[in-house]
Amino acid sequence: MFADFVHSLVDGQVTDISSTLHLFGGPIITHGRRQLAIPEGSKRLLVFVALHRGHVERRYAAGVLWPTGDDARAAGNLRSALWRLNGMGVQLLSTDKYGLSIRDDVVVDVHVISAWAARLIGGSPSRDDLGVMPWGVDALDLLPGWYDDWVLIERERLRQRLLHALEALSRQLVRLRRCAEAVEVAMMAVGAEPLRASAQRALIEAHLAEGNWVEGRRSFEAYRELLDRELDTRPDPGLAAMVRQPI
């Protein structure tokens, strides 16, 4: 399950005194072993600040989250949302006269996943990074039911980063001769986006590294038929050359 994958990464950064903001399937706050209810009127503010990372200007946040009415009303709504958050009993945001940010001791699952993906894409994963398998990536569910433009943009940005990370992970596993795992990871990327050429290439490379030329050829033919049916086009000639004959 993708949730288990997220938890395996997040748990390594959580202490008994830290709070965790879960945006996958959330938003939910856990503090130690307790789950805390986020005030309904404060959820969007908390999530907005978390997704934007760093320092967010108060005026900007108020204008995006409460666009109807004048600036004074938007600022009042922001103050009310902050007051409700402070009533939770745990500090989640750092605030000053001009801006807001997530406190350093609050773990945000999206940030953890993004950092894992960045290490893989950058070619500098740790041994632990290679030991967690994101099973069920097709079930990725960032803020289900949220359709704000800024959520949709972040959802797509994270999806793209995760797909790139899966492709990079598959190639890292091939280099370590963990070909069976490399095939499974590449298949996750293909399953999430079947028309994605780089994902298909990673899968074929993993099959060929394992010595399974027939499997590589079968994957290529399935991709070629899909492209022809869906887009009336052909795969890149370089991809075809990979499976032209056994290596």
C-alpha positions as CSV (number, residue, x, y, z in Angstrom):
1,M,0.0,0.0,0.0
2,F,1.2,3.5,-0.8
3,A,0.2,4.6,2.7
4,D,2.7,2.1,4.2
5,F,5.4,3.5,1.9
6,V,4.7,7.0,3.1
7,H,4.7,5.9,6.8
8,S,8.0,4.1,6.3
9,L,9.7,7.4,5.2
10,V,7.9,9.7,7.6
11,D,8.4,7.5,10.7
12,G,12.1,8.0,10.5
13,Q,11.7,11.7,11.2
14,V,9.1,11.6,13.9
15,T,9.8,11.9,17.6
16,D,7.5,11.6,20.6
17,I,7.3,15.4,20.8
18,S,7.0,16.3,17.1
19,S,3.8,16.8,15.1
20,T,3.1,15.3,11.7
21,L,0.9,16.9,9.0
22,H,-0.4,14.1,6.7
23,L,-1.6,15.5,3.4
24,F,-1.9,12.1,1.7
25,G,-5.5,11.1,2.5
26,G,-5.7,14.1,4.8
27,P,-5.3,16.6,6.1
28,I,-4.6,15.0,9.5
29,I,-2.4,16.0,12.3
30,T,-0.8,13.5,14.6
31,H,1.2,14.4,17.7
32,G,3.1,11.5,19.2
33,R,0.5,8.8,19.1
34,R,-2.5,11.1,19.2
35,Q,-4.5,12.2,16.2
36,L,-5.8,15.7,16.5
37,A,-8.7,17.3,14.8
38,I,-7.9,20.3,12.6
39,P,-10.5,23.1,13.0
40,E,-12.5,23.1,9.8
41,G,-12.0,26.9,9.3
42,S,-8.2,26.5,9.5
43,K,-7.5,23.5,7.3
44,R,-7.0,25.4,4.1
45,L,-4.7,27.9,5.7
46,L,-2.5,25.2,7.2
47,V,-2.4,23.2,4.0
48,F,-1.7,26.3,1.9
49,V,1.3,27.2,4.0
50,A,2.6,23.7,4.1
51,L,2.4,23.2,0.3
52,H,4.1,26.5,-0.4
53,R,7.0,25.8,1.9
54,G,9.1,28.5,3.5
55,H,7.8,31.9,4.4
56,V,4.3,32.9,3.0
57,E,3.2,36.5,3.2
58,R,0.1,37.0,5.2
59,R,-1.5,39.3,2.6
60,Y,-0.8,36.8,-0.2
61,A,-2.3,33.9,1.8
62,A,-5.4,35.9,2.7
63,G,-5.9,37.0,-0.8
64,V,-5.7,33.5,-2.3
65,L,-7.8,31.8,0.4
66,W,-10.5,34.4,0.8
67,P,-10.6,36.2,-2.6
68,T,-14.2,37.5,-2.3
69,G,-14.6,40.7,-0.3
70,D,-12.1,43.3,0.6
71,D,-8.6,43.0,2.0
72,A,-9.7,43.8,5.6
73,R,-12.2,41.0,5.6
74,A,-9.6,38.5,4.2
75,A,-7.1,39.6,6.8
76,G,-9.8,39.1,9.5
77,N,-10.5,35.6,8.2
78,L,-6.8,34.7,8.3
79,R,-6.6,35.9,12.0
80,S,-9.6,33.8,12.9
81,A,-8.1,30.7,11.2
82,L,-4.8,31.3,13.1
83,W,-6.7,31.7,16.4
84,R,-8.5,28.3,15.8
85,L,-5.2,26.6,15.1
86,N,-3.6,27.9,18.2
87,G,-6.5,26.4,20.2
88,M,-5.4,22.9,19.2
89,G,-2.8,22.9,21.9
90,V,0.2,22.2,19.6
91,Q,2.1,24.9,17.7
92,L,2.1,24.2,13.9
93,L,2.9,27.6,12.4
94,S,5.5,30.2,13.1
95,T,4.0,33.6,12.6
96,D,5.2,37.2,12.6
97,K,3.8,40.5,11.5
98,Y,4.3,39.8,7.9
99,G,4.2,36.1,7.2
100,L,3.6,32.5,8.2
101,S,5.6,29.3,7.9
102,I,5.4,25.7,9.1
103,R,7.4,25.2,12.3
104,D,10.7,23.3,11.9
105,D,9.6,20.6,14.3
106,V,6.5,19.8,12.2
107,V,7.0,16.9,9.8
108,V,5.0,17.2,6.6
109,D,4.6,14.0,4.6
110,V,4.7,15.7,1.2
111,H,8.0,17.3,2.1
112,V,9.5,13.9,3.1
113,I,8.3,12.2,-0.1
114,S,9.6,15.1,-2.2
115,A,13.0,14.9,-0.6
116,W,13.2,11.1,-1.2
117,A,12.3,11.7,-4.8
118,A,14.9,14.5,-5.1
119,R,17.7,12.3,-3.8
120,L,16.8,9.6,-6.3
121,I,16.5,12.0,-9.2
122,G,19.7,13.7,-8.2
123,G,21.6,10.4,-8.2
124,S,22.5,10.5,-4.5
125,P,20.1,8.1,-2.7
126,S,21.0,6.5,0.6
127,R,20.8,2.8,1.3
128,D,17.5,3.4,3.1
129,D,16.1,5.3,0.1
130,L,16.7,2.2,-2.0
131,G,15.1,-0.1,0.6
132,V,11.6,1.3,0.5
133,M,9.3,0.3,-2.3
134,P,6.4,2.6,-3.1
135,W,3.8,-0.2,-3.7
136,G,0.5,1.0,-4.9
137,V,1.6,4.4,-6.3
138,D,-1.5,4.4,-8.4
139,A,-3.4,5.0,-5.1
140,L,-1.6,8.3,-4.5
141,D,-4.2,10.5,-3.0
142,L,-3.0,14.0,-2.1
143,L,-5.8,15.9,-0.4
144,P,-8.7,13.9,-1.8
145,G,-11.7,16.1,-2.7
146,W,-9.7,19.3,-2.9
147,Y,-10.0,21.1,-6.2
148,D,-8.4,24.5,-5.5
149,D,-6.0,25.6,-8.3
150,W,-3.0,25.6,-6.0
151,V,-3.8,22.1,-4.8
152,L,-4.2,20.8,-8.4
153,I,-0.9,22.3,-9.3
154,E,0.9,20.7,-6.4
155,R,-0.8,17.4,-7.0
156,E,0.5,17.3,-10.6
157,R,3.9,18.6,-9.6
158,L,4.3,15.8,-7.1
159,R,3.0,13.2,-9.5
160,Q,5.6,14.2,-12.0
161,R,8.4,14.2,-9.4
162,L,7.3,10.8,-8.2
163,L,7.3,9.3,-11.7
164,H,10.8,10.6,-12.3
165,A,11.8,9.2,-9.0
166,L,10.4,5.7,-9.9
167,E,12.4,5.7,-13.1
168,A,15.5,6.7,-11.3
169,L,15.0,4.1,-8.6
170,S,14.5,1.4,-11.3
171,R,17.9,2.3,-12.9
172,Q,19.6,2.5,-9.5
173,L,18.4,-1.0,-8.7
174,V,19.6,-2.3,-12.1
175,R,23.1,-1.0,-11.3
176,L,22.9,-2.9,-8.1
177,R,21.8,-6.0,-10.0
178,R,18.5,-6.0,-8.1
179,C,16.7,-6.5,-11.4
180,A,13.5,-8.1,-10.2
181,E,12.8,-5.1,-8.0
182,A,13.8,-2.8,-10.8
183,V,11.2,-4.4,-13.1
184,E,8.5,-4.0,-10.4
185,V,9.3,-0.3,-9.8
186,A,9.4,0.5,-13.5
187,M,6.0,-1.3,-13.9
188,M,4.6,1.0,-11.2
189,A,5.6,4.0,-13.3
190,V,4.2,2.5,-16.5
191,G,1.0,1.6,-14.6
192,A,0.6,5.2,-13.5
193,E,1.3,6.7,-16.9
194,P,1.3,4.0,-19.7
195,L,2.0,6.5,-22.5
196,R,5.1,7.9,-20.7
197,A,8.1,7.0,-22.9
198,S,10.7,7.4,-20.2
199,A,8.8,5.0,-17.9
200,Q,8.5,2.4,-20.8
201,R,12.3,2.8,-21.4
202,A,13.1,2.1,-17.8
203,L,10.9,-1.0,-17.9
204,I,12.6,-2.4,-21.0
205,E,16.0,-1.6,-19.7
206,A,15.2,-3.5,-16.5
207,H,14.0,-6.6,-18.5
208,L,17.1,-6.5,-20.7
209,A,19.4,-6.1,-17.6
210,E,17.9,-9.3,-16.2
211,G,18.5,-11.1,-19.5
212,N,14.9,-11.3,-20.4
213,W,15.0,-10.2,-24.0
214,V,11.6,-11.7,-24.7
215,E,10.0,-9.8,-21.9
216,G,11.6,-6.6,-23.1
217,R,10.3,-7.2,-26.6
218,R,6.8,-7.9,-25.3
219,S,6.8,-4.7,-23.3
220,F,7.9,-2.8,-26.4
221,E,5.2,-4.3,-28.6
222,A,2.5,-3.5,-26.0
223,Y,3.8,0.1,-25.9
224,R,3.9,0.4,-29.7
225,E,0.3,-0.9,-30.0
226,L,-0.8,1.6,-27.3
227,L,0.8,4.5,-29.0
228,D,-0.7,3.5,-32.4
229,R,-4.1,3.2,-30.9
230,E,-4.2,6.2,-28.7
231,L,-2.0,8.8,-30.5
232,D,-1.5,7.3,-34.0
233,T,2.3,7.6,-33.6
234,R,5.3,5.3,-33.2
235,P,7.9,4.8,-30.4
236,D,11.2,6.5,-30.6
237,P,13.6,4.6,-33.0
238,G,16.1,4.3,-30.2
239,L,13.7,2.4,-28.1
240,A,12.9,0.1,-31.0
241,A,16.7,-0.5,-31.5
242,M,17.0,-1.7,-27.9
243,V,14.8,-4.8,-28.5
244,R,15.7,-5.4,-32.1
245,Q,17.9,-8.4,-31.1
246,P,19.1,-10.0,-27.9
247,I,22.1,-8.3,-26.2
